[in-house]
Amino acid sequence: MRTSRFAITLMICLVAPGLSIAATKKGANKQVLPDCDKVLIDGSGLSTEENEFLFSVQKALMTTEFLGFAVGNDTVLGDFYAQRKGKEFNADLMKLKELSRKQSMGWLMGHDFDEANTALGVALKERKLSTDVYNVGVCRVGAMANTSTNAYNMYVTTYLKGLEERQAGMQGQVGYFDVTVNDCTLSKSIDTGNRFTTVKPDADARYLTVNATFKNTDNEGRLPFEGSLFITKDGKDYKFDTAESIMSEGYGIRLRSLNPFIKLTTKIVYKVPNELSGDVYWKPGRNAEDKKLWCTRLPAA
């Protein structure tokens, strides 16, 4: 789990120490939230230079916080969520939290969190900030929890829209079939529940499983094909057109023709090398239009 907290990072950088800090039993520091009703969140109480700095880090800050909250990290936004328990909370934030439970989305969100968190860390490195700047930054994070639209929760809404577009790209008409990628998961081995068909770990590779549903939309029986996996890294596509042969129920296709409007949900497994990471697309077979469906963001091993 990624464990960067904006509050702790800024606490280290403050010019004026002495903010109220409560230590948990586990020894972690927890920052007491400012009273945002008394904070000039628009920055009118700050200097021009302080306002310019906050604006320069605002996107990275908001992204780090809402994605950290979504994937279950320790965040300031999570503190606001606990503080507002039982009260209305931004529905888009809760949608992101729900989407992160899908591994295909979770890997992408984790990657985007890492990028934003790194950018924020670079911007804050060795920079001394006043308590007023800290309070404004924290209260802008808290404003993302509001149900009414503002300049801060728009970062959440915009990101969610992008994820929903990714979701739309996980489904499409491919040849005779309506095909849906339900999820893409990553594992070191494949446990089928049967010791004769279980796929053991490979020190140099991982297994990416495409959980897909084929629905025959033609007026006669048609045979789906597994297709190929594409991993895009540094602008180059790497094609994997051989799926693992797993002779267990729920895996592969094995020449099973589908009658009209009948569905098949199955798992198609590809071995991918540890040295590859990046966006993953799956191209189902019998695909005259060369249509690729988005799968996930493969993390570095």
C-alpha positions in Angstrom: 0.0 0.0 0.0 1.3 3.5 -0.9 1.5 5.6 2.3 2.3 9.2 1.5 0.3 11.8 3.5 0.1 15.4 2.3 -0.4 16.5 6.0 2.8 14.8 7.2 4.8 16.0 4.2 3.8 19.6 4.8 4.2 19.3 8.5 7.9 18.6 8.0 8.2 21.7 5.7 6.4 24.3 7.9 8.1 27.5 8.9 6.1 27.7 12.1 6.0 24.4 14.1 3.5 23.7 16.9 0.4 22.5 15.0 -1.7 20.2 17.1 -0.6 16.6 16.4 -2.2 13.4 17.8 -0.1 10.2 17.9 -1.9 6.9 17.3 -1.2 3.8 19.2 0.8 2.5 16.2 3.1 5.5 16.5 2.0 7.2 13.2 1.4 10.9 13.2 -2.0 12.2 12.5 -2.6 15.9 11.7 -5.6 17.6 13.3 -7.7 19.3 10.6 -8.0 23.1 10.6 -11.4 24.7 11.0 -12.1 25.4 7.4 -15.0 27.7 8.1 -12.4 30.1 9.4 -9.8 29.7 6.6 -9.8 32.0 3.6 -9.7 29.1 1.1 -9.5 31.5 -1.9 -6.0 32.5 -0.7 -6.9 36.1 -0.2 -4.9 36.1 3.1 -1.8 34.8 1.4 1.0 36.6 -0.5 1.1 36.6 -4.3 4.1 34.2 -4.2 2.3 31.8 -1.8 -0.8 31.8 -4.0 1.3 31.2 -7.1 3.0 28.2 -5.4 -0.3 26.7 -4.3 -1.7 27.0 -7.8 1.4 25.4 -9.3 1.0 22.3 -7.1 -2.8 22.2 -7.0 -3.4 19.5 -9.6 -0.8 17.2 -8.2 -2.1 17.8 -4.7 -5.7 17.1 -5.5 -4.9 14.1 -7.6 -2.6 12.6 -4.9 -5.3 13.1 -2.3 -8.4 11.8 -4.2 -6.6 8.9 -5.7 -5.0 8.0 -2.4 -8.4 8.1 -0.8 -9.9 6.0 -3.6 -7.3 3.2 -3.3 -7.3 3.1 0.5 -4.2 5.1 1.4 -3.8 7.2 4.5 -4.8 10.7 3.3 -6.0 14.0 4.6 -9.2 13.5 2.5 -9.7 10.3 4.4 -9.6 12.4 7.6 -12.3 14.7 6.2 -14.4 11.6 5.3 -14.1 10.3 8.9 -15.0 13.8 10.2 -18.1 14.0 8.0 -19.3 10.5 8.8 -23.1 10.3 8.4 -23.1 13.5 6.3 -23.3 14.0 2.6 -20.0 13.3 0.8 -19.0 13.8 -2.9 -20.6 10.9 -4.8 -17.8 11.0 -7.4 -15.2 10.3 -4.8 -17.2 7.2 -3.7 -17.5 6.1 -7.3 -13.8 6.3 -7.6 -13.4 4.2 -4.5 -15.8 1.6 -6.0 -14.0 1.5 -9.3 -10.6 1.0 -7.6 -11.9 -2.4 -6.4 -11.6 -3.7 -10.0 -8.0 -4.6 -10.4 -8.0 -3.3 -14.0 -8.9 0.2 -12.8 -6.9 -0.1 -9.5 -3.6 -0.6 -11.4 -4.2 2.5 -13.5 -5.3 4.6 -10.5 -2.2 3.5 -8.6 0.0 4.5 -11.5 -1.6 7.9 -11.7 -1.3 8.3 -7.9 2.4 7.5 -8.0 3.0 10.1 -10.8 1.1 12.9 -9.0 2.6 12.0 -5.6 6.1 12.1 -7.1 5.5 15.5 -8.7 4.1 16.8 -5.4 7.1 15.5 -3.5 9.5 17.3 -5.9 7.6 20.6 -5.5 7.6 20.4 -1.7 11.2 19.3 -1.3 13.1 21.6 1.0 10.3 24.3 0.6 9.3 26.1 3.8 5.6 26.8 4.1 3.7 28.9 6.6 0.8 27.6 8.7 -1.6 29.7 6.7 -0.4 28.1 3.4 -0.8 24.7 5.0 -4.3 25.5 6.2 -5.5 26.8 2.8 -4.0 23.7 1.1 -5.7 21.3 3.5 -9.0 23.1 3.3 -8.9 23.0 -0.5 -8.4 19.2 -0.2 -11.4 19.1 2.1 -13.5 21.0 -0.5 -13.3 18.0 -2.8 -15.7 16.3 -0.4 -18.4 18.9 -1.0 -21.5 17.8 -3.0 -21.8 21.1 -4.7 -19.5 21.8 -7.7 -16.4 23.9 -6.9 -12.9 24.5 -8.4 -11.4 21.6 -6.3 -13.9 18.7 -6.7 -13.9 19.3 -10.5 -10.5 17.5 -10.5 -12.4 14.5 -9.2 -15.2 14.8 -11.7 -12.8 15.2 -14.7 -10.7 12.2 -13.6 -13.8 10.0 -13.1 -15.1 10.9 -16.6 -11.7 9.7 -18.0 -12.1 6.4 -16.1 -15.6 6.0 -17.4 -14.3 6.5 -20.9 -11.8 3.7 -20.2 -14.6 1.5 -19.1 -16.5 2.2 -22.3 -13.4 1.1 -24.1 -13.6 -2.3 -22.5 -16.7 -3.3 -24.5 -17.5 -3.4 -28.2 -18.9 -5.3 -31.2 -16.1 -7.6 -32.6 -17.2 -9.6 -35.6 -20.2 -11.7 -34.7 -19.8 -11.0 -30.9 -20.6 -8.4 -28.4 -17.4 -8.6 -26.3 -16.9 -7.2 -22.8 -13.7 -7.1 -20.7 -15.1 -7.6 -17.2 -11.7 -7.2 -15.5 -8.0 -7.8 -16.1 -6.0 -9.2 -13.2 -2.4 -9.9 -12.6 -0.9 -12.8 -10.6 2.4 -14.8 -10.1 0.6 -18.1 -10.7 -2.9 -19.4 -11.7 -4.7 -21.4 -9.0 -7.4 -23.4 -10.7 -8.2 -25.4 -7.6 -6.8 -28.5 -9.3 -3.2 -29.4 -8.7 -3.0 -30.9 -12.2 -4.0 -27.7 -14.0 -2.6 -25.0 -11.7 0.0 -22.9 -13.3 3.1 -22.5 -11.2 5.1 -19.2 -10.7 7.8 -18.2 -13.2 10.6 -16.1 -11.8 10.8 -14.1 -15.0 7.2 -13.5 -15.7 3.7 -12.8 -14.5 0.2 -13.9 -15.6 -2.3 -11.4 -16.9 -5.8 -12.8 -17.0 -8.5 -11.3 -19.2 -12.0 -12.0 -17.7 -14.2 -11.6 -20.8 -17.7 -12.2 -21.9 -18.6 -13.1 -25.5 -22.3 -12.8 -26.7 -23.1 -14.1 -30.2 -25.2 -11.5 -31.9 -25.5 -13.4 -35.3 -28.5 -15.6 -36.4 -26.5 -18.8 -36.3 -23.8 -20.5 -34.1 -20.4 -18.8 -34.2 -17.0 -19.7 -32.7 -15.2 -17.0 -30.7 -11.4 -16.9 -30.6 -9.0 -15.8 -27.8 -7.1 -13.2 -29.8 -4.0 -11.3 -28.7 -2.7 -9.1 -25.9 -0.8 -5.8 -26.6 1.4 -4.0 -24.1 2.4 -0.5 -25.0 5.6 0.8 -23.5 7.6 3.8 -24.7 5.5 4.2 -27.8 6.1 0.6 -28.9 3.5 -2.2 -29.0 4.5 -5.7 -27.8 2.1 -8.4 -29.1 1.3 -11.6 -27.2 -0.7 -13.9 -29.4 -0.4 -17.2 -27.5 -2.6 -17.7 -24.5 -1.8 -20.3 -21.8 -3.5 -23.7 -22.3 -5.3 -24.2 -19.0 -7.5 -27.3 -19.2 -9.9 -26.3 -16.4 -13.5 -25.1 -16.3 -13.8 -21.3 -16.7 -10.6 -20.9 -18.7 -10.1 -20.5 -22.4 -12.5 -21.2 -25.3 -11.5 -24.7 -26.5 -13.6 -24.6 -29.8 -16.9 -24.0 -28.1 -19.3 -22.6 -30.7 -22.1 -20.3 -29.3 -25.6 -20.3 -30.5 -27.4 -17.0 -31.2 -27.6 -14.6 -28.2 -25.8 -17.1 -26.0 -23.0 -15.8 -23.7 -19.7 -17.3 -22.7 -17.8 -15.8 -19.8 -14.3 -17.1 -19.5 -10.7 -16.3 -18.4 -8.0 -16.0 -21.0 -4.5 -16.1 -19.5 -1.3 -14.6 -21.0 2.3 -14.9 -19.7 3.9 -11.5 -19.7 7.6 -10.7 -18.9 8.6 -8.8 -15.8 10.4 -6.2 -17.7 7.3 -4.9 -19.4 4.9 -2.3 -18.0 2.4 0.1 -19.5 -1.1 0.2 -21.0 -2.6 -3.2 -21.9 -5.1 -3.8 -24.7 -6.7 -7.0 -25.8 -7.7 -7.7 -29.4 -10.3 -10.6 -29.6 -9.9 -13.0 -32.5 -11.9 -13.0 -35.7 -11.5 -9.2 -35.7 -11.7 -7.8 -39.2 -11.8 -4.2 -37.9 -8.7 -4.8 -35.8 -10.6 -3.5 -32.7 -8.7 -3.5 -29.4 -10.4 -3.3 -26.0 -8.6 -1.6 -23.1 -7.6 -3.9 -20.4 -5.5 -2.3 -17.6 -2.3 -0.5 -16.8 0.4 -3.1 -16.2 2.6 -2.0 -13.2 6.3 -2.5 -13.1 7.3 -5.8 -11.5 
